[in-house]
Amino acid sequence: ICLSHMSVHAAEAIQLSYDDSTNRDEIYALTDKGQILPVINAGELPPPGLPPFIKVESSGYSGFALGLTAAGAVVSWNNLSIPPEVQSGVVDIASSAETYYGDQNWALKSNGTAVHWGNNRTTETFSRPNVKSITFCRNNFAVGLQHDGTVIRLRPGTLLNISNVRKIGCGNYRMWFLLNDGQVATLNDLNQIVYANSQANGNAIDIGVNI
């Protein structure tokens, strides 16, 4: 993606949010100054006067976007209501949408709880004290990366058979993991580790997976 639309430049962008669940790419960019700017088909912008943002997530299914501010609050500037539980103390967010399940939103709080909410759903809170970041996958499935490099399914709290993980990427039906030694791996149907057959394996510093 060439980041030139609406004064977004490649040198400034540090994260992109992406969703194509309406067959129309909706992309926001987060700049190094904490601004959220539209790239393609993005709707409204966050209201003025908010603290800088540190993460942005978008979901084209219902036309909303989520941002996490440096003050630890989750903000939506389109159509999504934000529960009181995630208006402070949040350290990470994950969001997407599916035709069957609808909007799926997760927030990880500094007190070790993971909060889940969506359209027409009661907010659910789970104790996940060792989780440092969260990733959303398809089929109503979200996972957390723990401080010791292991991975846990957030609901229910089931450990997966992998360790030394630096980052998680979720595709349609499979998770991929960037390991601390630069290798990229996945788990097969038998919960066994399978390493990627790639020239980058062993030298990777980041991964991106299209959900």
HELIX and SHEET records of a PDB file:
HELIX    1   1 HIS A    5  SER A    7  5                                   3    
HELIX    2   2 PRO A   84  VAL A   86  5                                   3    
SHEET    1   A 3 ALA A  13  ASP A  19  0                                        
SHEET    2   A 3 GLU A  26  THR A  31 -1                                        
SHEET    3   A 3 ILE A  36  ILE A  40 -1                                        
SHEET    1   B 3 PHE A  53  SER A  59  0                                        
SHEET    2   B 3 PHE A  64  THR A  69 -1                                        
SHEET    3   B 3 VAL A  74  SER A  76 -1                                        
SHEET    1   C 4 VAL A  90  GLU A  98  0                                        
SHEET    2   C 4 GLY A 102  LYS A 109 -1                                        
SHEET    3   C 4 THR A 113  TRP A 117 -1                                        
SHEET    4   C 4 GLU A 124  SER A 127 -1                                        
SHEET    1   D 4 VAL A 131  CYS A 137  0                                        
SHEET    2   D 4 PHE A 141  GLN A 146 -1                                        
SHEET    3   D 4 VAL A 151  ARG A 153 -1                                        
SHEET    4   D 4 THR A 158  LEU A 159 -1                                        
SHEET    1   E 4 VAL A 165  CYS A 170  0                                        
SHEET    2   E 4 MET A 175  LEU A 179 -1                                        
SHEET    3   E 4 VAL A 184  LEU A 187 -1                                        
SHEET    4   E 4 ILE A 193  TYR A 195 -1                                        
END                                                                             
